[in-house]
Amino acid sequence: MDEPFNMADMVGKMMDMQRRMADTQAALGARSVTAEAGGGMVKVTANGLQRVTAVRIEPGVIDPSDPELLEDLLIAGVNKALDEAAAMAKDEMSKAAGSFLPPGMDLSKFGL
């Protein structure tokens, strides 16, 4: 026989999920990914909050007569790092939501 719906239990589960997600969101600031562009000539590090935290440029790629090359490499590196950071954040937030969410629910619709 099915157990009756327990609103207090449901609210408790929702509060627990919110707490886990807030903790995970805070922890994402301490996690990072590093992406490379131009065969490693440009390295960009971003944290799980999708903020760029470091950029390393090999001196050989700095050519005053060709600034467009460096610009393109920076754009590629930043975009790749932010994409990887977003994927990491999505994965961690999905784990934090746990079994509370239906399978396959995409948290990105909620800005997570």
C-alpha positions, -999 to 999 in steps of 0.1 A, spaced: 0 0 0 13 35 -9 23 57 19 5 90 22 22 122 9 42 138 36 46 175 29 71 180 58 93 152 44 92 168 9 101 202 23 129 187 43 143 170 11 140 202 -8 159 221 18 186 194 19 190 196 -18 192 234 -17 219 231 10 239 206 -11 237 227 -42 248 258 -23 277 239 -9 286 226 -43 283 261 -58 307 274 -32 332 246 -38 332 252 -75 351 284 -69 380 263 -56 380 239 -86 396 248 -119 403 236 -154 431 246 -178 426 247 -215 452 252 -242 452 269 -276 478 269 -303 494 237 -292 499 249 -257 512 284 -266 483 299 -247 470 283 -215 438 297 -198 426 286 -164 390 291 -153 373 281 -121 340 263 -116 323 296 -113 333 302 -149 357 330 -141 391 332 -158 418 330 -131 450 328 -151 464 332 -186 499 320 -196 514 330 -229 545 315 -243 569 343 -254 573 328 -288 537 336 -297 541 373 -290 548 388 -324 543 426 -326 538 423 -364 509 398 -360 488 407 -330 458 390 -346 474 356 -340 477 362 -303 442 376 -301 428 345 -319 447 322 -295 434 341 -265 398 340 -277 401 302 -284 418 295 -251 392 315 -230 362 300 -248 376 265 -244 383 270 -207 349 285 -200 332 256 -219 352 231 -198 344 250 -166 307 251 -174 307 213 -181 324 207 -148 299 229 -129 269 212 -146 283 178 -137 289 188 -100 255 205 -96 238 174 -111 256 152 -85 245 176 -58 209 174 -68 211 137 -65 181 115 -67 157 144 -60 156 153 -97 141 132 -124 166 114 -146 178 135 -175 166 168 -161 188 196 -174 197 221 -147 211 246 -172 175 258 -178 177 272 -142 211 288 -147 230 260 -130 
